[in-house]
Amino acid sequence: MLVFRWLILLCLLGAAICFAFYAGTGQPRFKHYGGVTLKWALLAAGGFFAVLILERVA
């Protein structure tokens, strides 16, 4: 579980860095990379919390 927490944290950090690069350079590719990374980080977090909830219920 610790590995998944770090993976989600690193994905969110990567998305924040991409958005910071977009703010600094104004290049839309960094905005796109940040959005894609954020989407996958949120999907991973949703899956992680779904597993935690299912463990608690079962």
CNS distance restraints for C-alpha pairs under 8 A (distance, minus, plus):
assign (resid   1 and name CA) (resid   5 and name CA) 6.39 0.50 0.50
assign (resid   2 and name CA) (resid   6 and name CA) 6.30 0.50 0.50
assign (resid   3 and name CA) (resid   7 and name CA) 6.10 0.50 0.50
assign (resid   4 and name CA) (resid   8 and name CA) 6.15 0.50 0.50
assign (resid   4 and name CA) (resid  48 and name CA) 7.45 0.50 0.50
assign (resid   5 and name CA) (resid   9 and name CA) 6.15 0.50 0.50
assign (resid   6 and name CA) (resid  10 and name CA) 6.01 0.50 0.50
assign (resid   7 and name CA) (resid  11 and name CA) 6.17 0.50 0.50
assign (resid   8 and name CA) (resid  12 and name CA) 6.23 0.50 0.50
assign (resid   8 and name CA) (resid  41 and name CA) 5.59 0.50 0.50
assign (resid   8 and name CA) (resid  42 and name CA) 7.95 0.50 0.50
assign (resid   8 and name CA) (resid  44 and name CA) 6.68 0.50 0.50
assign (resid   8 and name CA) (resid  45 and name CA) 6.40 0.50 0.50
assign (resid   9 and name CA) (resid  13 and name CA) 6.13 0.50 0.50
assign (resid  10 and name CA) (resid  14 and name CA) 6.01 0.50 0.50
assign (resid  11 and name CA) (resid  15 and name CA) 6.22 0.50 0.50
assign (resid  11 and name CA) (resid  37 and name CA) 6.34 0.50 0.50
assign (resid  11 and name CA) (resid  38 and name CA) 7.01 0.50 0.50
assign (resid  11 and name CA) (resid  40 and name CA) 7.87 0.50 0.50
assign (resid  11 and name CA) (resid  41 and name CA) 5.49 0.50 0.50
assign (resid  12 and name CA) (resid  16 and name CA) 6.23 0.50 0.50
assign (resid  12 and name CA) (resid  37 and name CA) 7.35 0.50 0.50
assign (resid  12 and name CA) (resid  38 and name CA) 6.17 0.50 0.50
assign (resid  12 and name CA) (resid  41 and name CA) 6.16 0.50 0.50
assign (resid  13 and name CA) (resid  17 and name CA) 6.21 0.50 0.50
assign (resid  14 and name CA) (resid  18 and name CA) 6.20 0.50 0.50
assign (resid  14 and name CA) (resid  34 and name CA) 7.36 0.50 0.50
assign (resid  14 and name CA) (resid  37 and name CA) 7.14 0.50 0.50
assign (resid  15 and name CA) (resid  19 and name CA) 6.24 0.50 0.50
assign (resid  15 and name CA) (resid  33 and name CA) 7.37 0.50 0.50
assign (resid  15 and name CA) (resid  34 and name CA) 4.35 0.50 0.50
assign (resid  15 and name CA) (resid  35 and name CA) 7.01 0.50 0.50
assign (resid  15 and name CA) (resid  37 and name CA) 5.43 0.50 0.50
assign (resid  15 and name CA) (resid  38 and name CA) 5.51 0.50 0.50
assign (resid  16 and name CA) (resid  20 and name CA) 6.13 0.50 0.50
assign (resid  16 and name CA) (resid  34 and name CA) 6.92 0.50 0.50
assign (resid  17 and name CA) (resid  21 and name CA) 6.19 0.50 0.50
assign (resid  17 and name CA) (resid  34 and name CA) 7.71 0.50 0.50
assign (resid  18 and name CA) (resid  22 and name CA) 6.24 0.50 0.50
assign (resid  18 and name CA) (resid  30 and name CA) 5.26 0.50 0.50
assign (resid  18 and name CA) (resid  31 and name CA) 6.57 0.50 0.50
assign (resid  18 and name CA) (resid  33 and name CA) 6.47 0.50 0.50
assign (resid  18 and name CA) (resid  34 and name CA) 4.87 0.50 0.50
assign (resid  19 and name CA) (resid  23 and name CA) 6.16 0.50 0.50
assign (resid  19 and name CA) (resid  30 and name CA) 6.38 0.50 0.50
assign (resid  19 and name CA) (resid  31 and name CA) 5.71 0.50 0.50
assign (resid  19 and name CA) (resid  34 and name CA) 5.64 0.50 0.50
assign (resid  20 and name CA) (resid  24 and name CA) 6.11 0.50 0.50
assign (resid  21 and name CA) (resid  25 and name CA) 5.89 0.50 0.50
assign (resid  21 and name CA) (resid  26 and name CA) 7.65 0.50 0.50
assign (resid  21 and name CA) (resid  30 and name CA) 6.34 0.50 0.50
assign (resid  22 and name CA) (resid  26 and name CA) 4.92 0.50 0.50
assign (resid  22 and name CA) (resid  27 and name CA) 5.64 0.50 0.50
assign (resid  22 and name CA) (resid  28 and name CA) 6.61 0.50 0.50
assign (resid  22 and name CA) (resid  29 and name CA) 7.74 0.50 0.50
assign (resid  22 and name CA) (resid  30 and name CA) 5.07 0.50 0.50
assign (resid  22 and name CA) (resid  31 and name CA) 5.59 0.50 0.50
assign (resid  27 and name CA) (resid  31 and name CA) 7.36 0.50 0.50
assign (resid  28 and name CA) (resid  32 and name CA) 6.34 0.50 0.50
assign (resid  29 and name CA) (resid  33 and name CA) 6.18 0.50 0.50
assign (resid  30 and name CA) (resid  34 and name CA) 6.02 0.50 0.50
assign (resid  31 and name CA) (resid  35 and name CA) 6.14 0.50 0.50
assign (resid  32 and name CA) (resid  36 and name CA) 6.21 0.50 0.50
assign (resid  33 and name CA) (resid  37 and name CA) 6.07 0.50 0.50
assign (resid  34 and name CA) (resid  38 and name CA) 5.94 0.50 0.50
assign (resid  35 and name CA) (resid  39 and name CA) 6.07 0.50 0.50
assign (resid  36 and name CA) (resid  40 and name CA) 6.36 0.50 0.50
assign (resid  37 and name CA) (resid  41 and name CA) 6.10 0.50 0.50
assign (resid  38 and name CA) (resid  42 and name CA) 6.13 0.50 0.50
assign (resid  39 and name CA) (resid  43 and name CA) 6.25 0.50 0.50
assign (resid  40 and name CA) (resid  44 and name CA) 6.07 0.50 0.50
assign (resid  41 and name CA) (resid  45 and name CA) 6.10 0.50 0.50
assign (resid  42 and name CA) (resid  46 and name CA) 6.05 0.50 0.50
assign (resid  43 and name CA) (resid  47 and name CA) 6.23 0.50 0.50
assign (resid  44 and name CA) (resid  48 and name CA) 6.09 0.50 0.50
assign (resid  45 and name CA) (resid  49 and name CA) 6.17 0.50 0.50
assign (resid  46 and name CA) (resid  50 and name CA) 6.03 0.50 0.50
assign (resid  47 and name CA) (resid  51 and name CA) 6.25 0.50 0.50
assign (resid  48 and name CA) (resid  52 and name CA) 6.41 0.50 0.50
assign (resid  49 and name CA) (resid  53 and name CA) 6.11 0.50 0.50
assign (resid  50 and name CA) (resid  54 and name CA) 6.11 0.50 0.50
assign (resid  51 and name CA) (resid  55 and name CA) 6.09 0.50 0.50
assign (resid  52 and name CA) (resid  56 and name CA) 6.29 0.50 0.50
assign (resid  53 and name CA) (resid  57 and name CA) 6.23 0.50 0.50
assign (resid  54 and name CA) (resid  58 and name CA) 6.01 0.50 0.50
